[in-house]
Amino acid sequence: VQLQACGGGLVQAGGSLRLTCAASGFASDYGSVAWFRQAPGKEREGVSCIRSFSSGATYADSVEGRFTMSRDNAKNTMYLQMINLKSEDTAVYYCVRAQAYWGQGTQVTVSS
């Protein structure tokens, strides 16, 4: 089983990025999907989660209204659309499947 995250990069404050996480080795509707992030010197933080095939996404208060998470079961892929990025969004972002399988992380850096 593998999760491959990409789409991170360097962006100015107010800018946008779209993270993608492609899964392999999982059934397309298997388990919850989530994004976590970890900034230097800080604890890992849950950003967003879709618990099941039919449920909507939930978000951390810090990203509500700016981030949108989605999953495409046909492609076995999950996304995190991030707009109006802030310097405090700078972190390594991880995709997680079924609360157990973690991708390798992709760096997001927001310059102020």
NORSUL-V881245 format. One line per field, one symbol per residue. ss: DSSP state (h for helix, s for strand, l for the rest). phi: phi as a letter, one per 30 degrees, with the letter a starting at -180 (. if undefined). psi: psi as a letter, one per 30 degrees, with the letter a starting at -180 (. if undefined). A space follows every 50 residues. Layout:
ss: ???
phi: ???
psi: ???
//
This chain:
ss: lsssssllssssllllssssssssllllllllssssssllllllssssss llllllssslllllllssssssllllssssssllllhhhlssssssslll sslllssssssl
phi: .abccajdlcbdejdbbbcbbccbicddcdidbacbbbceibddbdcaab dbeccddcbdedbeiccbcbbcddchbbbbdbbhdbedddadcbcbbhhb ccddjbdcbccc
psi: kkkjklflakllkfalljkkjkkkfkkfgkllklklljlkgllkkkelkj elegllkllkeffkffkkklkjeefhklljkklhkleffklkkkkkkggf kklfkkkkkjk.
//
